[in-house]
C-alpha cells in the first residue's frame, strides 16, 4: 500500500475526452505529414509500395550516412 491512501481513478468527462481525441488527431495528422515529407526526400524505386514509417526512418538513416560519406 502507498502510505494508506487509496488510488482514485481520474474521472475524465466526455468533453475532456473529445478534446483529447481532437488533440491526438491533430498530432497524428502532423506526424503523418512529416513522414510524407521525409518519404519525398528519400530516394526509392518508383515501383515500390509506399514505405512504412519504420522503413522510411531506416532508409533515411542509410541515405544520410551515404550522403555524408561523399
PQR file with spaces between the fields and no chain letter, atoms N, CA, C, O and H, PARSE charges and radii, in Angstrom:
ATOM       1  N    UNK     1       0.837   -1.206    0.000 -0.4000 1.5000
ATOM       2  CA   UNK     1       0.000    0.000    0.000 -0.0000 2.0000
ATOM       3  C    UNK     1       0.867    1.249    0.000  0.5500 1.7000
ATOM       4  O    UNK     1       1.990    1.251    0.504 -0.5500 1.4000
ATOM       5  N    UNK     2       0.322    2.299   -0.572 -0.4000 1.5000
ATOM       6  CA   UNK     2       1.037    3.568   -0.674 -0.0000 2.0000
ATOM       7  C    UNK     2       0.609    4.511    0.437  0.5500 1.7000
ATOM       8  O    UNK     2      -0.376    5.233    0.284 -0.5500 1.4000
ATOM       9  H    UNK     2      -0.591    2.297   -0.981  0.4000 1.0000
ATOM      10  N    UNK     3       1.315    4.520    1.531 -0.4000 1.5000
ATOM      11  CA   UNK     3       1.065    5.391    2.690 -0.0000 2.0000
ATOM      12  C    UNK     3      -0.422    5.483    3.056  0.5500 1.7000
ATOM      13  O    UNK     3      -0.908    6.551    3.429 -0.5500 1.4000
ATOM      14  H    UNK     3       2.116    3.934    1.656  0.4000 1.0000
ATOM      15  N    UNK     4      -1.132    4.372    2.949 -0.4000 1.5000
ATOM      16  CA   UNK     4      -2.515    4.319    3.397 -0.0000 2.0000
ATOM      17  C    UNK     4      -3.543    4.978    2.493  0.5500 1.7000
ATOM      18  O    UNK     4      -4.745    4.847    2.725 -0.5500 1.4000
ATOM      19  H    UNK     4      -0.737    3.504    2.647  0.4000 1.0000
ATOM      20  N    UNK     5      -3.082    5.693    1.454 -0.4000 1.5000
ATOM      21  CA   UNK     5      -4.050    6.376    0.583 -0.0000 2.0000
ATOM      22  C    UNK     5      -4.502    5.445   -0.538  0.5500 1.7000
ATOM      23  O    UNK     5      -3.692    4.730   -1.126 -0.5500 1.4000
ATOM      24  H    UNK     5      -2.106    5.800    1.265  0.4000 1.0000
ATOM      25  N    UNK     6      -5.794    5.461   -0.825 -0.4000 1.5000
ATOM      26  CA   UNK     6      -6.300    4.654   -1.939 -0.0000 2.0000
ATOM      27  C    UNK     6      -6.166    5.462   -3.228  0.5500 1.7000
ATOM      28  O    UNK     6      -6.462    6.657   -3.265 -0.5500 1.4000
ATOM      29  H    UNK     6      -6.452    6.043   -0.347  0.4000 1.0000
ATOM      30  N    UNK     7      -5.714    4.787   -4.281 -0.4000 1.5000
ATOM      31  CA   UNK     7      -5.553    5.463   -5.572 -0.0000 2.0000
ATOM      32  C    UNK     7      -6.918    5.657   -6.206  0.5500 1.7000
ATOM      33  O    UNK     7      -7.656    4.697   -6.426 -0.5500 1.4000
ATOM      34  H    UNK     7      -5.473    3.817   -4.251  0.4000 1.0000
ATOM      35  N    UNK     8      -7.246    6.906   -6.498 -0.4000 1.5000
ATOM      36  CA   UNK     8      -8.517    7.176   -7.173 -0.0000 2.0000
ATOM      37  C    UNK     8      -8.285    7.239   -8.669  0.5500 1.7000
ATOM      38  O    UNK     8      -7.334    7.869   -9.132 -0.5500 1.4000
ATOM      39  H    UNK     8      -6.647    7.686   -6.320  0.4000 1.0000
ATOM      40  N    UNK     9      -9.152    6.588   -9.420 -0.4000 1.5000
ATOM      41  CA   UNK     9      -9.064    6.655  -10.877 -0.0000 2.0000
ATOM      42  C    UNK     9      -9.513    8.052  -11.283  0.5500 1.7000
ATOM      43  O    UNK     9     -10.551    8.537  -10.831 -0.5500 1.4000
ATOM      44  H    UNK     9      -9.924    6.076   -9.044  0.4000 1.0000
ATOM      45  N    UNK    10      -8.727    8.690  -12.134 -0.4000 1.5000
ATOM      46  CA   UNK    10      -9.054   10.043  -12.571 -0.0000 2.0000
ATOM      47  C    UNK    10     -10.293    9.996  -13.459  0.5500 1.7000
ATOM      48  O    UNK    10     -10.348    9.248  -14.435 -0.5500 1.4000
ATOM      49  H    UNK    10      -7.884    8.296  -12.501  0.4000 1.0000
ATOM      50  N    UNK    11     -11.268   10.795  -13.109 -0.4000 1.5000
ATOM      51  CA   UNK    11     -12.503   10.852  -13.893 -0.0000 2.0000
ATOM      52  C    UNK    11     -12.310   11.834  -15.047  0.5500 1.7000
ATOM      53  O    UNK    11     -11.937   12.989  -14.844 -0.5500 1.4000
ATOM      54  H    UNK    11     -11.223   11.403  -12.316  0.4000 1.0000
ATOM      55  N    UNK    12     -12.568   11.355  -16.247 -0.4000 1.5000
ATOM      56  CA   UNK    12     -12.423   12.200  -17.429 -0.0000 2.0000
ATOM      57  C    UNK    12     -13.807   12.413  -18.036  0.5500 1.7000
ATOM      58  O    UNK    12     -14.507   11.455  -18.367 -0.5500 1.4000
ATOM      59  H    UNK    12     -12.871   10.416  -16.412  0.4000 1.0000
ATOM      60  N    UNK    13     -14.187   13.670  -18.176 -0.4000 1.5000
ATOM      61  CA   UNK    13     -15.505   13.977  -18.733 -0.0000 2.0000
ATOM      62  C    UNK    13     -15.512   13.721  -20.236  0.5500 1.7000
ATOM      63  O    UNK    13     -14.461   13.623  -20.870 -0.5500 1.4000
ATOM      64  H    UNK    13     -13.619   14.448  -17.907  0.4000 1.0000
ATOM      65  N    UNK    14     -16.700   13.616  -20.786 -0.4000 1.5000
ATOM      66  CA   UNK    14     -16.857   13.416  -22.231 -0.0000 2.0000
ATOM      67  C    UNK    14     -16.193   14.551  -22.998  0.5500 1.7000
ATOM      68  O    UNK    14     -15.539   14.323  -24.016 -0.5500 1.4000
ATOM      69  H    UNK    14     -17.554   13.695  -20.271  0.4000 1.0000
ATOM      70  N    UNK    15     -16.364   15.759  -22.512 -0.4000 1.5000
ATOM      71  CA   UNK    15     -15.777   16.935  -23.170 -0.0000 2.0000
ATOM      72  C    UNK    15     -14.249   16.851  -23.161  0.5500 1.7000
ATOM      73  O    UNK    15     -13.602   17.121  -24.173 -0.5500 1.4000
ATOM      74  H    UNK    15     -16.896   15.944  -21.686  0.4000 1.0000
ATOM      75  N    UNK    16     -13.678   16.473  -22.012 -0.4000 1.5000
ATOM      76  CA   UNK    16     -12.218   16.328  -21.918 -0.0000 2.0000
ATOM      77  C    UNK    16     -11.721   15.248  -22.870  0.5500 1.7000
ATOM      78  O    UNK    16     -10.700   15.415  -23.536 -0.5500 1.4000
ATOM      79  H    UNK    16     -14.204   16.253  -21.190  0.4000 1.0000
ATOM      80  N    UNK    17     -12.453   14.138  -22.927 -0.4000 1.5000
ATOM      81  CA   UNK    17     -12.096   13.020  -23.806 -0.0000 2.0000
ATOM      82  C    UNK    17     -12.138   13.465  -25.267  0.5500 1.7000
ATOM      83  O    UNK    17     -11.227   13.163  -26.038 -0.5500 1.4000
ATOM      84  H    UNK    17     -13.283   14.001  -22.386  0.4000 1.0000
ATOM      85  N    UNK    18     -13.205   14.189  -25.648 -0.4000 1.5000
ATOM      86  CA   UNK    18     -13.330   14.693  -27.022 -0.0000 2.0000
ATOM      87  C    UNK    18     -12.189   15.644  -27.359  0.5500 1.7000
ATOM      88  O    UNK    18     -11.632   15.593  -28.455 -0.5500 1.4000
ATOM      89  H    UNK    18     -13.945   14.434  -25.022  0.4000 1.0000
ATOM      90  N    UNK    19     -11.846   16.506  -26.414 -0.4000 1.5000
ATOM      91  CA   UNK    19     -10.746   17.453  -26.617 -0.0000 2.0000
ATOM      92  C    UNK    19      -9.429   16.701  -26.792  0.5500 1.7000
ATOM      93  O    UNK    19      -8.618   17.050  -27.650 -0.5500 1.4000
ATOM      94  H    UNK    19     -12.299   16.547  -25.523  0.4000 1.0000
ATOM      95  N    UNK    20      -9.220   15.672  -25.979 -0.4000 1.5000
ATOM      96  CA   UNK    20      -8.006   14.853  -26.079 -0.0000 2.0000
ATOM      97  C    UNK    20      -7.961   14.138  -27.430  0.5500 1.7000
ATOM      98  O    UNK    20      -6.901   14.042  -28.047 -0.5500 1.4000
ATOM      99  H    UNK    20      -9.879   15.388  -25.282  0.4000 1.0000
ATOM     100  N    UNK    21      -9.102   13.642  -27.884 -0.4000 1.5000
ATOM     101  CA   UNK    21      -9.168   12.967  -29.184 -0.0000 2.0000
ATOM     102  C    UNK    21      -8.821   13.913  -30.324  0.5500 1.7000
ATOM     103  O    UNK    21      -8.117   13.540  -31.263 -0.5500 1.4000
ATOM     104  H    UNK    21      -9.963   13.721  -27.382  0.4000 1.0000
ATOM     105  N    UNK    22      -9.319   15.136  -30.233 -0.4000 1.5000
ATOM     106  CA   UNK    22      -9.018   16.147  -31.253 -0.0000 2.0000
ATOM     107  C    UNK    22      -7.525   16.471  -31.260  0.5500 1.7000
ATOM     108  O    UNK    22      -6.908   16.559  -32.322 -0.5500 1.4000
ATOM     109  H    UNK    22      -9.890   15.439  -29.470  0.4000 1.0000
ATOM     110  N    UNK    23      -6.949   16.647  -30.066 -0.4000 1.5000
ATOM     111  CA   UNK    23      -5.506   16.919  -29.974 -0.0000 2.0000
ATOM     112  C    UNK    23      -4.699   15.777  -30.569  0.5500 1.7000
ATOM     113  O    UNK    23      -3.731   16.003  -31.295 -0.5500 1.4000
ATOM     114  H    UNK    23      -7.451   16.575  -29.204  0.4000 1.0000
ATOM     115  N    UNK    24      -5.102   14.547  -30.260 -0.4000 1.5000
ATOM     116  CA   UNK    24      -4.393   13.371  -30.764 -0.0000 2.0000
ATOM     117  C    UNK    24      -4.509   13.269  -32.281  0.5500 1.7000
ATOM     118  O    UNK    24      -3.539   12.939  -32.964 -0.5500 1.4000
ATOM     119  H    UNK    24      -5.889   14.363  -29.671  0.4000 1.0000
ATOM     120  N    UNK    25      -5.695   13.553  -32.801 -0.4000 1.5000
ATOM     121  CA   UNK    25      -5.898   13.514  -34.255 -0.0000 2.0000
ATOM     122  C    UNK    25      -5.007   14.544  -34.941  0.5500 1.7000
ATOM     123  O    UNK    25      -4.423   14.275  -35.991 -0.5500 1.4000
ATOM     124  H    UNK    25      -6.483   13.821  -32.247  0.4000 1.0000
ATOM     125  N    UNK    26      -4.911   15.726  -34.337 -0.4000 1.5000
ATOM     126  CA   UNK    26      -4.064   16.798  -34.865 -0.0000 2.0000
ATOM     127  C    UNK    26      -2.587   16.388  -34.827  0.5500 1.7000
ATOM     128  O    UNK    26      -1.835   16.623  -35.774 -0.5500 1.4000
ATOM     129  H    UNK    26      -5.386   15.945  -33.484  0.4000 1.0000
ATOM     130  N    UNK    27      -2.197   15.776  -33.718 -0.4000 1.5000
ATOM     131  CA   UNK    27      -0.818   15.315  -33.550 -0.0000 2.0000
ATOM     132  C    UNK    27      -0.469   14.271  -34.609  0.5500 1.7000
ATOM     133  O    UNK    27       0.590   14.336  -35.232 -0.5500 1.4000
ATOM     134  H    UNK    27      -2.808   15.586  -32.949  0.4000 1.0000
ATOM     135  N    UNK    28      -1.372   13.310  -34.806 -0.4000 1.5000
ATOM     136  CA   UNK    28      -1.140   12.248  -35.789 -0.0000 2.0000
ATOM     137  C    UNK    28      -1.104   12.801  -37.211  0.5500 1.7000
ATOM     138  O    UNK    28      -0.296   12.369  -38.032 -0.5500 1.4000
ATOM     139  H    UNK    28      -2.233   13.257  -34.300  0.4000 1.0000
ATOM     140  N    UNK    29      -1.981   13.755  -37.493 -0.4000 1.5000
ATOM     141  CA   UNK    29      -2.006   14.380  -38.814 -0.0000 2.0000
ATOM     142  C    UNK    29      -0.668   15.058  -39.092  0.5500 1.7000
ATOM     143  O    UNK    29      -0.098   14.915  -40.173 -0.5500 1.4000
ATOM     144  H    UNK    29      -2.638   14.106  -36.826  0.4000 1.0000
ATOM     145  N    UNK    30      -0.181   15.791  -38.107 -0.4000 1.5000
ATOM     146  CA   UNK    30       1.090   16.496  -38.223 -0.0000 2.0000
ATOM     147  C    UNK    30       2.248   15.516  -38.418  0.5500 1.7000
ATOM     148  O    UNK    30       3.131   15.741  -39.245 -0.5500 1.4000
ATOM     149  H    UNK    30      -0.643   15.907  -37.228  0.4000 1.0000
ATOM     150  N    UNK    31       2.234   14.433  -37.651 -0.4000 1.5000
ATOM     151  CA   UNK    31       3.266   13.405  -37.761 -0.0000 2.0000
ATOM     152  C    UNK    31       3.231   12.743  -39.138  0.5500 1.7000
ATOM     153  O    UNK    31       4.276   12.525  -39.752 -0.5500 1.4000
ATOM     154  H    UNK    31       1.516   14.250  -36.979  0.4000 1.0000
ATOM     155  N    UNK    32       2.033   12.424  -39.620 -0.4000 1.5000
ATOM     156  CA   UNK    32       1.892   11.810  -40.944 -0.0000 2.0000
ATOM     157  C    UNK    32       2.377   12.735  -42.053  0.5500 1.7000
ATOM     158  O    UNK    32       2.995   12.285  -43.017 -0.5500 1.4000
ATOM     159  H    UNK    32       1.184   12.601  -39.121  0.4000 1.0000
ATOM     160  N    UNK    33       2.097   14.015  -41.916 -0.4000 1.5000
ATOM     161  CA   UNK    33       2.587   14.995  -42.897 -0.0000 2.0000
ATOM     162  C    UNK    33       4.112   15.021  -42.918  0.5500 1.7000
ATOM     163  O    UNK    33       4.723   15.075  -43.986 -0.5500 1.4000
ATOM     164  H    UNK    33       1.594   14.381  -41.133  0.4000 1.0000
ATOM     165  N    UNK    34       4.722   14.981  -41.740 -0.4000 1.5000
ATOM     166  CA   UNK    34       6.181   14.989  -41.646 -0.0000 2.0000
ATOM     167  C    UNK    34       6.777   13.734  -42.291  0.5500 1.7000
ATOM     168  O    UNK    34       7.796   13.815  -42.977 -0.5500 1.4000
ATOM     169  H    UNK    34       4.226   14.937  -40.872  0.4000 1.0000
ATOM     170  N    UNK    35       6.152   12.584  -42.074 -0.4000 1.5000
ATOM     171  CA   UNK    35       6.624   11.344  -42.694 -0.0000 2.0000
ATOM     172  C    UNK    35       6.471   11.397  -44.208  0.5500 1.7000
ATOM     173  O    UNK    35       7.353   10.940  -44.936 -0.5500 1.4000
ATOM     174  H    UNK    35       5.324   12.518  -41.516  0.4000 1.0000
ATOM     175  N    UNK    36       5.361   11.950  -44.687 -0.4000 1.5000
ATOM     176  CA   UNK    36       5.156   12.086  -46.133 -0.0000 2.0000
ATOM     177  C    UNK    36       6.247   12.957  -46.739  0.5500 1.7000
ATOM     178  O    UNK    36       6.765   12.660  -47.816 -0.5500 1.4000
ATOM     179  H    UNK    36       4.645   12.321  -44.095  0.4000 1.0000
ATOM     180  N    UNK    37       6.592   14.030  -46.042 -0.4000 1.5000
ATOM     181  CA   UNK    37       7.645   14.935  -46.495 -0.0000 2.0000
ATOM     182  C    UNK    37       8.994   14.206  -46.549  0.5500 1.7000
ATOM     183  O    UNK    37       9.744   14.347  -47.514 -0.5500 1.4000
ATOM     184  H    UNK    37       6.172   14.271  -45.168  0.4000 1.0000
ATOM     185  N    UNK    38       9.291   13.434  -45.513 -0.4000 1.5000
ATOM     186  CA   UNK    38      10.538   12.670  -45.467 -0.0000 2.0000
ATOM     187  C    UNK    38      10.579   11.635  -46.592  0.5500 1.7000
ATOM     188  O    UNK    38      11.618   11.444  -47.225 -0.5500 1.4000
ATOM     189  H    UNK    38       8.682   13.319  -44.729  0.4000 1.0000
ATOM     190  N    UNK    39       9.444   10.964  -46.841 -0.4000 1.5000
ATOM     191  CA   UNK    39       9.369    9.970  -47.925 -0.0000 2.0000
ATOM     192  C    UNK    39       9.730   10.584  -49.268  0.5500 1.7000
ATOM     193  O    UNK    39      10.366    9.939  -50.102 -0.5500 1.4000
ATOM     194  H    UNK    39       8.600   11.119  -46.327  0.4000 1.0000
ATOM     195  N    UNK    40       9.323   11.835  -49.476 -0.4000 1.5000
ATOM     196  CA   UNK    40       9.614   12.523  -50.743 -0.0000 2.0000
ATOM     197  C    UNK    40      11.106   12.814  -50.895  0.5500 1.7000
ATOM     198  O    UNK    40      11.615   12.881  -52.014 -0.5500 1.4000
ATOM     199  H    UNK    40       8.806   12.359  -48.799  0.4000 1.0000
ATOM     200  N    UNK    41      11.799   12.985  -49.784 -0.4000 1.5000
ATOM     201  CA   UNK    41      13.215   13.363  -49.821 -0.0000 2.0000
ATOM     202  C    UNK    41      14.149   12.166  -49.959  0.5500 1.7000
ATOM     203  O    UNK    41      15.295   12.310  -50.383 -0.5500 1.4000
ATOM     204  H    UNK    41      11.386   12.930  -48.876  0.4000 1.0000
ATOM     205  N    UNK    42      13.652   10.986  -49.598 -0.4000 1.5000
ATOM     206  CA   UNK    42      14.489    9.782  -49.614 -0.0000 2.0000
ATOM     207  C    UNK    42      14.279    9.051  -50.937  0.5500 1.7000
ATOM     208  O    UNK    42      13.147    8.736  -51.302 -0.5500 1.4000
ATOM     209  H    UNK    42      12.720   10.869  -49.253  0.4000 1.0000
ATOM     210  N    UNK    43      15.383    8.778  -51.664 -0.4000 1.5000
ATOM     211  CA   UNK    43      15.227    8.118  -52.966 -0.0000 2.0000
ATOM     212  C    UNK    43      14.745    6.674  -52.834  0.5500 1.7000
ATOM     213  O    UNK    43      15.270    5.898  -52.034 -0.5500 1.4000
ATOM     214  H    UNK    43      16.304    9.034  -51.368  0.4000 1.0000
ATOM     215  N    UNK    44      13.735    6.331  -53.635 -0.4000 1.5000
ATOM     216  CA   UNK    44      13.213    4.961  -53.673 -0.0000 2.0000
ATOM     217  C    UNK    44      12.956    4.587  -55.124  0.5500 1.7000
ATOM     218  O    UNK    44      13.033    5.432  -56.016 -0.5500 1.4000
ATOM     219  H    UNK    44      13.309    6.961  -54.284  0.4000 1.0000
ATOM     220  N    UNK    45      12.657    3.338  -55.350 -0.4000 1.5000
ATOM     221  CA   UNK    45      12.290    2.893  -56.687 -0.0000 2.0000
ATOM     222  C    UNK    45      10.816    3.186  -56.902  0.5500 1.7000
ATOM     223  O    UNK    45       9.994    2.964  -56.012 -0.5500 1.4000
ATOM     224  H    UNK    45      12.595    2.651  -54.625  0.4000 1.0000
ATOM     225  N    UNK    46      10.487    3.680  -58.074 -0.4000 1.5000
ATOM     226  CA   UNK    46       9.117    4.113  -58.378 -0.0000 2.0000
ATOM     227  C    UNK    46       8.090    2.999  -58.177  0.5500 1.7000
ATOM     228  O    UNK    46       6.966    3.260  -57.746 -0.5500 1.4000
ATOM     229  H    UNK    46      11.154    3.861  -58.797  0.4000 1.0000
ATOM     230  N    UNK    47       8.467    1.773  -58.483 -0.4000 1.5000
ATOM     231  CA   UNK    47       7.507    0.662  -58.410 -0.0000 2.0000
ATOM     232  C    UNK    47       7.289    0.153  -56.984  0.5500 1.7000
ATOM     233  O    UNK    47       6.390   -0.653  -56.743 -0.5500 1.4000
ATOM     234  H    UNK    47       9.380    1.561  -58.833  0.4000 1.0000
ATOM     235  N    UNK    48       8.101    0.616  -56.050 -0.4000 1.5000
ATOM     236  CA   UNK    48       7.964    0.153  -54.663 -0.0000 2.0000
ATOM     237  C    UNK    48       6.671    0.651  -54.042  0.5500 1.7000
ATOM     238  O    UNK    48       6.175    1.729  -54.369 -0.5500 1.4000
ATOM     239  H    UNK    48       8.831    1.271  -56.246  0.4000 1.0000
ATOM     240  N    UNK    49       6.142   -0.155  -53.143 -0.4000 1.5000
ATOM     241  CA   UNK    49       4.967    0.277  -52.383 -0.0000 2.0000
ATOM     242  C    UNK    49       5.369    1.439  -51.469  0.5500 1.7000
ATOM     243  O    UNK    49       6.551    1.659  -51.206 -0.5500 1.4000
ATOM     244  H    UNK    49       6.546   -1.030  -52.876  0.4000 1.0000
ATOM     245  N    UNK    50       4.376    2.166  -51.000 -0.4000 1.5000
ATOM     246  CA   UNK    50       4.630    3.276  -50.079 -0.0000 2.0000
ATOM     247  C    UNK    50       5.347    2.724  -48.850  0.5500 1.7000
ATOM     248  O    UNK    50       4.931    1.720  -48.271 -0.5500 1.4000
ATOM     249  H    UNK    50       3.416    1.987  -51.214  0.4000 1.0000
ATOM     250  N    UNK    51       6.428    3.396  -48.466 -0.4000 1.5000
ATOM     251  CA   UNK    51       7.217    2.938  -47.327 -0.0000 2.0000
ATOM     252  C    UNK    51       6.466    3.144  -46.016  0.5500 1.7000
ATOM     253  O    UNK    51       5.770    4.144  -45.835 -0.5500 1.4000
ATOM     254  H    UNK    51       6.765    4.211  -48.937  0.4000 1.0000
ATOM     255  N    UNK    52       6.615    2.192  -45.111 -0.4000 1.5000
ATOM     256  CA   UNK    52       6.054    2.346  -43.769 -0.0000 2.0000
ATOM     257  C    UNK    52       6.901    3.376  -43.019  0.5500 1.7000
ATOM     258  O    UNK    52       7.946    3.808  -43.506 -0.5500 1.4000
ATOM     259  H    UNK    52       7.181    1.380  -45.257  0.4000 1.0000
ATOM     260  N    UNK    53       6.446    3.753  -41.855 -0.4000 1.5000
ATOM     261  CA   UNK    53       7.201    4.719  -41.056 -0.0000 2.0000
ATOM     262  C    UNK    53       8.584    4.201  -40.707  0.5500 1.7000
ATOM     263  O    UNK    53       9.580    4.907  -40.864 -0.5500 1.4000
ATOM     264  H    UNK    53       5.597    3.402  -41.460  0.4000 1.0000
ATOM     265  N    UNK    54       8.641    2.964  -40.235 -0.4000 1.5000
ATOM     266  CA   UNK    54       9.933    2.405  -39.822 -0.0000 2.0000
ATOM     267  C    UNK    54      10.858    2.251  -41.026  0.5500 1.7000
ATOM     268  O    UNK    54      12.059    2.500  -40.926 -0.5500 1.4000
ATOM     269  H    UNK    54       7.832    2.390  -40.108  0.4000 1.0000
ATOM     270  N    UNK    55      10.298    1.839  -42.165 -0.4000 1.5000
ATOM     271  CA   UNK    55      11.106    1.723  -43.389 -0.0000 2.0000
ATOM     272  C    UNK    55      11.626    3.090  -43.805  0.5500 1.7000
ATOM     273  O    UNK    55      12.780    3.225  -44.212 -0.5500 1.4000
ATOM     274  H    UNK    55       9.322    1.637  -42.246  0.4000 1.0000
ATOM     275  N    UNK    56      10.779    4.097  -43.704 -0.4000 1.5000
ATOM     276  CA   UNK    56      11.170    5.462  -44.057 -0.0000 2.0000
ATOM     277  C    UNK    56      12.323    5.933  -43.177  0.5500 1.7000
ATOM     278  O    UNK    56      13.305    6.479  -43.681 -0.5500 1.4000
ATOM     279  H    UNK    56       9.841    3.987  -43.374  0.4000 1.0000
ATOM     280  N    UNK    57      12.211    5.726  -41.870 -0.4000 1.5000
ATOM     281  CA   UNK    57      13.273    6.143  -40.947 -0.0000 2.0000
ATOM     282  C    UNK    57      14.574    5.398  -41.212  0.5500 1.7000
ATOM     283  O    UNK    57      15.648    5.998  -41.249 -0.5500 1.4000
ATOM     284  H    UNK    57      11.414    5.283  -41.461  0.4000 1.0000
ATOM     285  N    UNK    58      14.470    4.087  -41.396 -0.4000 1.5000
ATOM     286  CA   UNK    58      15.682    3.292  -41.640 -0.0000 2.0000
ATOM     287  C    UNK    58      16.359    3.687  -42.945  0.5500 1.7000
ATOM     288  O    UNK    58      17.584    3.794  -43.009 -0.5500 1.4000
ATOM     289  H    UNK    58      13.598    3.599  -41.367  0.4000 1.0000
ATOM     290  N    UNK    59      15.560    3.904  -43.985 -0.4000 1.5000
ATOM     291  CA   UNK    59      16.114    4.310  -45.270 -0.0000 2.0000
ATOM     292  C    UNK    59      16.738    5.702  -45.176  0.5500 1.7000
ATOM     293  O    UNK    59      17.785    5.957  -45.770 -0.5500 1.4000
ATOM     294  H    UNK    59      14.565    3.818  -43.934  0.4000 1.0000
ATOM     295  N    UNK    60      16.097    6.595  -44.433 -0.4000 1.5000
ATOM     296  CA   UNK    60      16.630    7.946  -44.247 -0.0000 2.0000
ATOM     297  C    UNK    60      17.985    7.898  -43.539  0.5500 1.7000
ATOM     298  O    UNK    60      18.896    8.647  -43.894 -0.5500 1.4000
ATOM     299  H    UNK    60      15.246    6.387  -43.950  0.4000 1.0000
ATOM     300  N    UNK    61      18.120    7.031  -42.552 -0.4000 1.5000
ATOM     301  CA   UNK    61      19.390    6.868  -41.829 -0.0000 2.0000
ATOM     302  C    UNK    61      20.487    6.420  -42.788  0.5500 1.7000
ATOM     303  O    UNK    61      21.587    6.973  -42.793 -0.5500 1.4000
ATOM     304  H    UNK    61      17.380    6.422  -42.264  0.4000 1.0000
ATOM     305  N    UNK    62      20.175    5.410  -43.599 -0.4000 1.5000
ATOM     306  CA   UNK    62      21.145    4.892  -44.570 -0.0000 2.0000
ATOM     307  C    UNK    62      21.509    5.980  -45.580  0.5500 1.7000
ATOM     308  O    UNK    62      22.681    6.170  -45.905 -0.5500 1.4000
ATOM     309  H    UNK    62      19.282    4.961  -43.595  0.4000 1.0000
ATOM     310  N    UNK    63      20.503    6.684  -46.066 -0.4000 1.5000
ATOM     311  CA   UNK    63      20.713    7.725  -47.072 -0.0000 2.0000
ATOM     312  C    UNK    63      21.573    8.869  -46.525  0.5500 1.7000
ATOM     313  O    UNK    63      22.481    9.342  -47.208 -0.5500 1.4000
ATOM     314  H    UNK    63      19.551    6.530  -45.802  0.4000 1.0000
ATOM     315  N    UNK    64      21.293    9.308  -45.311 -0.4000 1.5000
ATOM     316  CA   UNK    64      22.078   10.379  -44.681 -0.0000 2.0000
ATOM     317  C    UNK    64      23.524    9.930  -44.492  0.5500 1.7000
ATOM     318  O    UNK    64      24.457   10.685  -44.765 -0.5500 1.4000
ATOM     319  H    UNK    64      20.555    8.924  -44.756  0.4000 1.0000
ATOM     320  N    UNK    65      23.705    8.690  -44.022 -0.4000 1.5000
ATOM     321  CA   UNK    65      25.057    8.146  -43.861 -0.0000 2.0000
ATOM     322  C    UNK    65      25.796    8.142  -45.189  0.5500 1.7000
ATOM     323  O    UNK    65      26.960    8.536  -45.265 -0.5500 1.4000
ATOM     324  H    UNK    65      22.947    8.076  -43.801  0.4000 1.0000
ATOM     325  N    UNK    66      25.111    7.692  -46.234 -0.4000 1.5000
ATOM     326  CA   UNK    66      25.706    7.642  -47.573 -0.0000 2.0000
ATOM     327  C    UNK    66      26.103    9.038  -48.037  0.5500 1.7000
ATOM     328  O    UNK    66      27.209    9.239  -48.538 -0.5500 1.4000
ATOM     329  H    UNK    66      24.166    7.371  -46.172  0.4000 1.0000
ATOM     330  N    UNK    67      25.200   10.002  -47.872 -0.4000 1.5000
ATOM     331  CA   UNK    67      25.458   11.368  -48.337 -0.0000 2.0000
ATOM     332  C    UNK    67      26.597   12.030  -47.560  0.5500 1.7000
ATOM     333  O    UNK    67      27.336   12.838  -48.123 -0.5500 1.4000
ATOM     334  H    UNK    67      24.301    9.839  -47.465  0.4000 1.0000
ATOM     335  N    UNK    68      26.747   11.702  -46.287 -0.4000 1.5000
ATOM     336  CA   UNK    68      27.832   12.307  -45.505 -0.0000 2.0000
ATOM     337  C    UNK    68      29.188   11.699  -45.859  0.5500 1.7000
ATOM     338  O    UNK    68      30.230   12.298  -45.595 -0.5500 1.4000
ATOM     339  H    UNK    68      26.146   11.046  -45.830  0.4000 1.0000
ATOM     340  N    UNK    69      29.170   10.507  -46.458 -0.4000 1.5000
ATOM     341  CA   UNK    69      30.424    9.861  -46.867 -0.0000 2.0000
ATOM     342  C    UNK    69      30.949   10.404  -48.192  0.5500 1.7000
ATOM     343  O    UNK    69      32.116   10.187  -48.521 -0.5500 1.4000
ATOM     344  H    UNK    69      28.323   10.020  -46.672  0.4000 1.0000
ATOM     345  N    UNK    70      30.126   11.096  -48.951 -0.4000 1.5000
ATOM     346  CA   UNK    70      30.532   11.586  -50.278 -0.0000 2.0000
ATOM     347  C    UNK    70      31.630   12.628  -50.198  0.5500 1.7000
ATOM     348  O    UNK    70      32.077   13.135  -51.228 -0.5500 1.4000
ATOM     349  H    UNK    70      29.179   11.272  -48.685  0.4000 1.0000
